[in-house]
């Protein structure tokens, strides 16, 4: 059986050479910009840039496609609800008294402005989702731990975070083992409908949770036997050093965030009507 490993990029890029603290600054800056902007055009451009950066860094295209497939039902529901029901907020953003009708069903009207605002929310969420693998998948977990510790984040929090990242591959591997065992017993999951699949995966949850609890108890025993205290004053096998490139990139990301906020409040760049009306 193929062993499941935490997904990382399989090639070196400028993102893999950056310190995790630099990439963390990038993630915070991009997330705040995406959260601030209301324009679907500005948000779409930012989402496209982050997606291209993911592909350039080595994140698999099928991983991004899987995210889109998983989020597609939610996004369709979001577009419909925003188009039909988000009226007062869109009127306040555009300054219009009447919205442009896109579709009429009975007495309900789906507005163009509401649909565009729904697209803006989609771009926000996609940007925030895509930036996570851009940061996490391009960083070794050991280097991540050292960087977070040097950023003066409490070591107990860092340890919990790293343990969680290491636990996901184990849970995924156990899930695959349980599914393979069911296939050997003649259970054809691929030929089942969505309801039957949901029932099968629900039965997987029980042994998976029990195994996760057993592993957590073993980890607790190991930590107690080693007198783990969470003291940050410790030596590390791996080193994490901010280079001049890291300092330069941190400054650029902070400048980008500051510039985006100034343009938003000063000239309306990124507001909902920007380049639309």
C-alpha positions in Angstrom: 0.0 0.0 0.0 1.3 3.5 -0.9 2.3 5.5 2.1 0.6 8.9 2.5 3.0 11.8 3.2 2.3 15.4 4.0 2.1 17.1 0.6 5.1 19.3 -0.2 6.3 20.8 -3.4 8.7 18.6 -5.4 11.0 21.4 -6.7 13.0 24.3 -5.4 11.6 27.8 -6.0 12.1 31.3 -4.5 9.3 30.5 -2.1 11.1 27.4 -0.7 14.2 29.5 0.0 12.3 32.1 2.1 12.1 31.8 5.8 8.7 30.8 7.2 8.4 34.1 9.1 8.6 35.9 5.7 6.0 33.7 4.2 3.8 34.1 7.3 4.0 37.9 6.8 3.0 37.4 3.2 0.0 35.3 4.2 -1.2 37.9 6.7 -0.7 40.7 4.2 -2.6 39.0 1.4 -5.3 37.8 3.7 -5.9 41.3 5.1 -5.9 42.8 1.6 -8.4 40.2 0.4 -10.6 40.8 3.4 -10.5 44.6 2.8 -11.2 44.7 -0.9 -14.8 44.6 -2.0 -14.3 44.8 -5.8 -14.8 41.5 -7.7 -12.2 42.8 -10.2 -9.5 43.5 -7.7 -10.3 40.4 -5.8 -10.3 38.3 -8.9 -6.9 39.7 -9.9 -5.5 38.9 -6.4 -6.9 35.4 -6.5 -5.4 34.8 -10.0 -2.0 36.1 -8.8 -2.0 33.8 -5.7 -3.1 30.8 -7.8 -0.3 31.4 -10.4 2.2 31.8 -7.5 1.0 28.4 -6.1 1.6 26.7 -9.5 5.0 28.4 -9.8 6.0 27.2 -6.3 5.1 23.6 -7.3 1.7 23.2 -5.7 -0.1 20.5 -7.8 -2.8 21.7 -10.2 -5.0 18.8 -9.2 -4.9 20.0 -5.6 -6.2 23.4 -6.6 -8.8 21.8 -8.8 -9.9 19.5 -5.9 -10.5 22.6 -3.8 -12.6 24.2 -6.5 -14.7 21.0 -6.9 -15.2 20.8 -3.2 -16.2 24.4 -2.8 -18.3 24.6 -6.0 -21.7 23.7 -4.4 -21.1 26.3 -1.7 -20.1 29.0 -4.3 -23.2 28.3 -6.4 -25.4 28.6 -3.4 -23.6 31.8 -2.4 -24.1 33.4 -5.9 -27.8 32.6 -5.8 -28.4 33.9 -2.3 -26.3 37.0 -2.9 -28.0 37.7 -6.2 -31.6 37.3 -4.9 -31.4 38.5 -1.3 -28.4 40.8 -0.8 -30.2 44.0 -1.7 -29.7 46.7 1.0 -26.0 46.1 1.4 -25.4 46.3 -2.4 -27.5 49.5 -2.7 -25.4 51.1 0.1 -22.2 50.1 -1.7 -23.2 51.3 -5.1 -25.4 54.2 -4.1 -28.1 53.0 -6.4 -31.8 53.1 -5.6 -32.7 50.4 -8.1 -30.5 47.4 -8.9 -30.0 45.9 -12.4 -32.1 42.8 -12.9 -30.2 39.7 -14.1 -32.9 37.1 -13.8 -36.5 37.0 -12.7 -38.2 33.9 -11.2 -41.8 34.6 -10.2 -41.7 37.8 -8.2 -38.1 37.4 -7.1 -35.3 39.3 -8.9 -31.7 38.3 -9.1 -29.5 41.4 -9.4 -26.3 41.9 -11.3 -24.8 43.8 -8.4 -25.7 41.1 -5.9 -24.2 38.5 -8.1 -21.0 40.5 -8.4 -20.8 40.9 -4.7 -21.1 37.1 -4.4 -18.2 36.8 -6.9 -16.2 39.1 -4.6 -16.8 36.8 -1.6 -15.8 33.8 -3.7 -12.5 35.6 -4.6 -11.9 36.4 -1.0 -12.3 32.8 0.2 -10.3 31.4 -2.7 -7.4 33.8 -2.0 -7.4 32.9 1.7 -7.5 29.2 0.8 -4.9 29.2 -1.9 -2.4 31.2 0.1 -2.2 28.5 2.8 -0.6 25.8 0.6 1.6 28.4 -0.8 3.0 29.0 2.7 2.7 25.5 4.2 3.6 23.2 1.3 6.8 25.2 0.6 8.1 24.9 4.1 9.7 22.0 6.0 7.9 21.3 9.2 11.1 21.3 11.2 12.1 24.7 9.8 8.5 25.9 10.5 8.8 25.0 14.2 12.2 26.8 14.6 10.9 29.9 12.8 7.7 30.1 14.9 9.8 29.7 18.1 12.2 32.5 17.0 9.1 34.6 16.4 8.5 34.4 20.1 5.4 32.3 19.8 5.0 30.2 22.9 6.6 26.8 22.3 3.6 24.9 23.6 1.5 26.5 20.9 4.2 25.7 18.3 4.3 22.1 19.4 0.6 21.7 19.2 0.6 23.2 15.7 3.4 21.0 14.5 1.8 17.9 16.1 -1.4 18.6 14.3 0.4 18.9 10.9 2.1 15.6 11.5 -1.2 13.9 12.6 -3.1 14.6 9.4 -0.9 12.3 7.2 -1.3 9.5 9.8 -5.1 9.9 9.8 -5.2 10.0 6.0 -3.1 6.8 5.9 -5.4 5.0 8.4 -8.4 6.1 6.4 -6.9 4.7 3.3 -6.1 1.4 5.1 -9.7 1.1 6.4 -11.1 1.7 2.9 -8.7 -0.8 1.3 -9.7 -3.4 3.9 -13.4 -2.8 3.0 -12.5 -3.2 -0.7 -10.8 -6.5 0.0 -14.1 -7.6 1.5 -15.9 -6.9 -1.7 -17.2 -3.4 -1.0 -17.2 -1.3 -4.2 -17.2 2.2 -2.9 -16.7 3.7 -6.4 -20.0 2.3 -7.7 -22.1 3.6 -4.8 -24.2 6.7 -4.8 -23.6 9.7 -2.7 -25.9 8.6 0.1 -24.3 5.1 0.4 -20.9 6.6 0.3 -21.8 9.0 3.1 -22.9 6.0 5.2 -19.7 4.1 4.5 -17.5 7.1 5.4 -19.6 7.6 8.6 -18.7 4.0 9.7 -15.0 4.8 9.1 -15.2 7.7 11.5 -15.5 5.5 14.6 -12.3 3.5 14.3 -10.5 6.6 13.0 -11.4 8.6 16.1 -10.5 5.7 18.4 -7.1 5.3 16.7 -6.5 9.1 16.9 -7.3 9.0 20.6 -4.9 6.1 21.1 -2.1 7.9 19.3 -2.8 11.0 21.4 -2.6 9.0 24.6 0.7 7.5 23.5 2.1 10.9 22.7 1.0 12.1 26.1 2.8 9.2 27.8 6.0 9.9 25.8 5.9 13.6 26.6 5.5 12.9 30.3 8.3 10.3 30.3 10.6 12.9 28.8 9.5 15.6 31.3 8.2 17.9 28.5 7.7 21.4 29.9 7.4 23.6 26.8 10.5 25.6 27.7 11.5 27.7 24.7 15.1 27.8 25.8 16.2 24.7 24.0 18.5 23.7 21.2 17.3 22.8 17.7 18.8 20.5 15.2 17.6 22.7 12.3 18.4 26.4 12.0 16.2 29.3 10.8 17.9 32.6 9.9 16.4 35.7 8.3 18.6 36.7 5.3 18.7 40.1 3.6 16.2 38.8 1.0 13.8 37.8 3.8 14.0 41.3 5.4 13.5 42.8 1.9 10.5 40.7 1.2 9.0 41.4 4.7 9.3 45.1 4.0 7.8 44.7 0.6 4.8 42.8 1.9 4.2 45.3 4.7 4.5 48.1 2.1 2.1 46.3 -0.2 -0.4 46.1 2.7 0.0 49.7 3.6 -0.3 50.8 0.0 -3.5 48.8 -0.6 -5.1 50.3 2.5 -4.1 53.9 1.5 -5.4 53.3 -2.1 -8.6 51.8 -0.7 -9.5 54.7 1.6 -7.9 57.5 -0.3 -8.8 56.7 -4.0 -11.4 54.0 -3.7 -9.2 51.3 -5.3 -10.7 48.0 -4.3 -14.1 49.3 -3.3 -17.1 47.6 -4.8 -17.8 50.1 -7.6 -14.1 50.3 -8.6 -13.9 49.9 -12.4 -17.6 48.9 -12.5 -19.5 52.2 -12.3 
